[in-house]
Amino acid sequence: MKPNQLKVAMIRSAVKKGIRDIKDEPKRGARNLVELGEMFSTGAYQQNFFTMAMNHLNDESSAYYRIVNRVVQTMNEETLLTFGINLGYNALIHGGGMIRCIEQREGFNVPWCLQIELGDEAGVLPLDIEAIIEQGMELGIYCYLFSIDTEYSHMEELLQIIHSQSDCAFLLFLHPSMITSAFCDAFLELHNALPVLDIDVVSEDELKCAIDQLSSVNCLPSGFTRQADFTAKDKANETLEYAEAIDLHVLVFVRIEKHRPTNEDDVYRQLVKLRENLDVPVLPIDLFGDLAHADRVISTEACLASIKKDGTFTLSNMEQSVWMSGYNIREQSLQEILEHAMPKRKNASI
């Protein structure tokens, strides 16, 4: 089911005006845009989010003012509009509503975001990405994370598929060496995807070169790191300060231990505290913690699903921290796999 096109058009028009207001008068424009978000939000979680955002913006020294201003001034306006609406409305609101209905009717969990690893392996045909996305959208999944190996040889085809799936939001986790002039040229026409650069594996000069190339086509520079020591505030701030120094706007922390149940996840609680008292104008994201939190809000039970390069799945209901495998997208449909692997617990209700 496609998103409500009339509602999307209304949101798009209002957000476009909000972005221009921020460019003219950053602080007032940012508050107006948050008020607009409150108007379109549909649930308690969205209302709480925008209330928190307004509290931050009422403090004129807030780092969030600088983040918003940097993003609006740097990012291609069409990309900011399209990606923001695809993630904020299509994935979290429209897709979230579809997921709740399917889970209640069919009795199995559906992740709101699907993670896919891409690479070239001997004797293995590339995954049919378009078919996976089409199956996902039928279940309400409008957000996709691609972790792409440097040897992946189908980048041109992948970018064409992303371009054709105009209602979805995509994040591409990449090595900085993959940011070429051809890649940047493609992103001039690609408004529903953002590259996220690995900041752990290269020299600062090589990383800065990739960031400068992305900035030259008004593509939001974002990065990811495998450091995840949120419990040490000084260490976290040091990492964010480094990200600011090389002109990153968003920094994604990728934990080796993907996630723990919410009542045991001290690391995620530390991240939330860090965001509430943010000193550096770089937005910190805990990849698996934030994915699980959003999924829990949508459907009461957080679940994660990852497709490996050979098509095999790893899945987990994060309330139990039990990981499952033994399924392959080449052999079964996405719905069949989720039906068998991710039944809702009997005491879970939507």
C-alpha positions in Angstrom: 0.0 0.0 0.0 1.5 3.3 -1.1 1.6 6.3 1.3 -1.3 8.8 1.2 -0.1 11.0 -1.7 -2.3 13.9 -0.7 -1.0 14.0 2.8 2.6 13.6 1.6 2.0 16.6 -0.7 0.7 18.7 2.2 3.6 17.7 4.4 6.1 18.4 1.7 4.7 21.9 1.0 4.7 22.8 4.7 8.2 21.4 5.3 9.6 23.1 2.2 8.4 26.5 3.6 9.9 25.5 7.0 13.3 24.9 5.5 13.3 28.2 3.8 12.3 29.9 7.0 15.2 28.3 8.8 17.6 29.6 6.1 16.2 33.1 6.7 16.0 33.0 10.5 17.4 29.8 11.9 16.1 29.8 15.5 12.6 31.0 14.8 12.4 28.8 11.6 13.5 25.7 13.6 10.8 26.2 16.2 8.2 26.7 13.5 9.2 23.4 11.9 8.9 21.6 15.2 5.4 23.0 15.7 4.6 21.7 12.2 5.8 18.3 13.2 3.5 18.4 16.3 0.5 19.1 14.0 1.2 16.0 11.8 2.2 13.6 14.6 -0.3 10.9 15.3 0.8 9.1 18.5 2.2 9.6 22.0 5.7 8.8 20.9 5.7 11.4 18.2 4.1 14.0 20.5 6.8 13.3 23.2 9.6 13.6 20.6 8.4 17.0 19.4 7.9 18.2 22.9 11.4 17.3 23.7 12.7 18.9 20.6 10.9 22.2 21.4 12.4 22.1 24.9 15.9 21.9 23.4 15.1 24.7 20.9 13.8 27.0 23.7 17.4 27.1 24.9 19.1 29.4 22.4 22.5 28.0 23.3 21.5 24.5 22.4 23.7 22.4 20.2 20.6 21.4 18.3 20.2 24.8 16.8 23.7 24.5 15.3 22.9 20.9 14.0 19.7 22.1 12.3 21.3 25.1 10.8 24.3 23.1 9.5 22.0 20.5 8.0 19.7 23.0 6.3 22.5 25.1 5.0 24.6 22.2 3.7 22.1 19.6 2.4 20.4 19.6 -1.0 16.9 20.9 -0.3 15.2 18.2 -2.4 17.1 15.5 -0.6 16.3 16.9 2.8 12.6 17.0 1.9 12.4 13.6 0.3 14.6 11.7 2.7 13.0 13.4 5.7 9.4 12.6 4.5 10.3 9.0 3.5 11.8 8.3 6.9 9.6 10.4 9.1 6.2 9.8 7.5 6.4 6.9 5.1 8.5 4.6 7.3 7.5 5.6 10.9 3.9 6.7 10.5 2.4 5.2 7.3 4.6 2.1 7.4 4.3 1.8 11.2 0.5 1.7 10.8 0.7 -1.1 8.3 3.0 -3.0 10.5 0.7 -2.7 13.5 -2.3 -4.0 11.4 -0.3 -6.9 10.0 1.1 -8.0 13.4 -2.3 -7.8 15.0 -4.0 -9.7 12.2 -1.3 -12.3 11.4 0.4 -12.7 14.7 4.1 -12.3 13.7 6.6 -9.5 14.2 7.6 -7.2 11.3 10.8 -5.0 11.7 10.3 -1.4 10.6 13.7 -1.3 9.1 15.6 -4.1 7.1 19.4 -4.4 7.2 21.1 -5.9 4.1 24.8 -6.8 3.6 26.1 -6.5 0.0 29.3 -7.9 -1.4 30.5 -10.2 -4.2 31.2 -13.8 -3.2 32.5 -16.5 -5.6 29.7 -18.7 -7.0 26.9 -16.6 -5.4 24.5 -14.5 -7.6 23.8 -11.0 -6.3 20.7 -10.6 -4.2 17.5 -9.5 -6.0 17.4 -6.2 -4.0 14.3 -4.9 -5.9 12.3 -8.0 -5.1 13.3 -7.8 -1.4 12.2 -4.1 -1.2 8.9 -4.8 -3.0 8.2 -7.6 -0.5 9.2 -5.4 2.4 6.9 -2.5 1.3 3.9 -5.0 1.2 4.6 -5.5 5.0 5.1 -1.8 5.8 8.9 -1.6 5.6 10.0 1.6 4.0 13.5 2.0 5.5 16.6 0.0 4.4 20.2 -0.1 5.6 22.8 -1.4 3.2 26.3 -2.4 4.5 28.3 -2.5 1.3 31.7 -4.1 0.9 34.4 -2.4 -1.1 34.5 -5.2 -3.7 30.8 -4.9 -4.4 30.5 -4.6 -8.2 26.8 -3.7 -8.7 26.8 -0.2 -7.3 25.4 1.4 -10.4 22.4 -1.1 -10.5 21.9 -0.6 -6.8 21.6 3.2 -7.1 19.2 2.8 -10.0 17.0 0.5 -7.8 17.1 3.1 -5.0 16.1 5.8 -7.4 13.1 3.8 -8.6 11.9 3.1 -5.0 11.1 6.7 -4.4 8.9 6.2 -1.4 11.6 4.5 0.7 14.5 5.8 2.8 18.0 4.2 2.3 21.2 4.5 4.3 24.4 3.2 2.6 27.2 2.3 5.0 30.4 2.6 3.0 34.2 2.7 3.0 35.3 6.3 2.1 37.2 5.0 -0.9 33.9 4.2 -2.5 33.0 7.9 -2.8 34.1 8.6 -6.4 33.1 11.3 -8.8 30.7 8.9 -10.5 29.1 8.0 -7.1 28.7 11.7 -6.4 27.2 12.4 -9.8 24.6 9.7 -9.2 23.7 11.3 -5.9 22.9 14.6 -7.6 19.7 12.8 -8.8 19.2 10.5 -5.8 17.2 12.2 -3.1 16.0 9.3 -1.0 19.4 8.0 0.2 22.3 9.1 2.4 25.8 7.7 2.5 27.3 6.9 6.0 31.1 6.7 6.0 33.3 4.3 8.0 35.6 6.6 10.1 37.6 3.9 11.8 39.5 2.4 8.9 41.2 5.2 7.0 43.4 8.2 7.5 41.9 11.5 8.3 43.1 12.9 4.9 41.3 10.1 3.0 38.2 10.5 5.1 38.2 14.3 4.7 38.6 13.9 0.9 35.4 11.7 0.8 33.5 14.2 3.0 34.6 17.1 0.8 33.4 15.3 -2.3 30.0 14.6 -0.8 29.7 18.2 0.4 30.4 19.4 -3.1 27.1 17.9 -4.3 25.3 19.0 -1.1 25.0 15.5 0.3 24.8 15.4 4.1 28.1 14.0 5.4 27.5 11.3 8.0 29.8 8.7 9.5 29.8 5.6 11.6 32.2 4.2 14.2 32.4 0.9 16.1 33.2 2.7 19.3 30.3 2.6 21.7 31.6 3.7 25.1 28.6 5.9 26.0 29.2 5.3 29.7 32.4 7.5 29.5 31.0 10.9 28.6 34.4 12.4 28.0 35.2 9.6 25.5 31.9 10.1 23.7 32.3 13.8 23.5 35.9 13.4 22.2 34.6 11.2 19.4 31.8 13.7 18.5 34.3 16.6 18.6 36.5 14.7 16.1 33.4 14.2 13.9 32.6 17.9 14.1 36.2 18.8 13.1 36.0 16.8 9.9 32.6 18.3 9.1 30.3 15.3 9.9 26.7 16.2 10.9 25.6 12.8 12.1 27.7 10.0 13.8 26.3 6.5 14.1 27.7 4.2 16.8 27.6 0.5 15.8 27.9 -1.8 18.7 29.4 -5.3 18.4 26.7 -6.5 20.8 23.7 -5.5 18.7 21.2 -4.8 21.4 19.9 -5.9 24.8 16.3 -5.8 26.2 15.4 -2.3 27.2 15.5 -3.0 31.0 19.1 -4.2 30.7 20.5 -1.8 28.2 22.5 0.7 30.2 24.5 1.7 27.1 21.4 3.0 25.4 20.3 4.9 28.5 23.7 6.6 28.5 23.2 7.6 24.8 19.9 9.1 25.7 21.5 11.1 28.4 24.2 12.2 26.0 21.6 13.5 23.6 19.7 15.3 26.3 22.8 17.2 27.3 24.5 17.5 23.9 27.5 19.8 23.8 28.7 19.2 20.3 26.7 19.9 17.1 26.8 16.4 15.8 23.8 14.1 16.3 24.8 10.8 17.9 22.8 7.7 16.9 23.0 4.2 18.5 22.2 2.1 15.4 20.8 -1.0 17.0 19.5 0.7 20.1 17.6 3.4 18.2 16.3 0.8 15.7 15.0 -1.3 18.5 13.5 1.7 20.3 11.5 2.8 17.3 10.4 -0.7 16.6 9.2 -1.2 20.2 7.2 2.1 19.9 5.6 0.9 16.7 4.6 -2.6 17.7 5.4 -3.2 21.5 8.1 -5.8 20.7 11.4 -4.8 19.2 12.8 -7.0 16.5 15.8 -6.9 14.2 16.3 -8.6 10.9 19.5 -8.8 8.8 20.1 -10.4 5.4 23.6 -11.6 4.8 25.4 -11.4 1.4 24.5 -15.0 0.6 20.8 -14.4 1.4 20.8 -16.0 4.9 18.9 -14.2 7.7 19.7 -13.5 11.3 16.6 -12.4 13.3 15.8 -11.6 16.9 13.0 -10.6 19.1 14.9 -8.1 21.2 12.7 -8.6 24.2 14.3 -12.0 24.5 17.8 -11.4 22.9 17.5 -14.8 21.2 19.1 -14.8 17.7 17.7 -17.1 15.0 19.1 -18.2 11.6 18.5 -21.1 9.2 16.4 -19.0 6.7 17.3 -17.7 3.3 15.6 -15.1 1.2 16.4 -17.1 -2.0 14.3 -20.0 -0.7 11.4 -18.3 1.0 9.6 -15.0 0.8 10.2 -12.3 3.4 6.7 -12.8 4.8 7.2 -16.6 5.1 10.4 -16.1 7.0 9.0 -13.7 9.4 5.9 -15.8 10.0 8.0 -18.8 11.0 10.8 -17.0 12.8 9.2 -14.1 14.5 5.8 -15.0 16.1 4.5 -12.5 18.6 4.6 -13.6 22.2 1.2 -14.5 23.6 1.4 -11.8 26.3 2.4 -9.1 23.9 -0.4 -6.8 22.7 -0.5 -3.9 20.3 
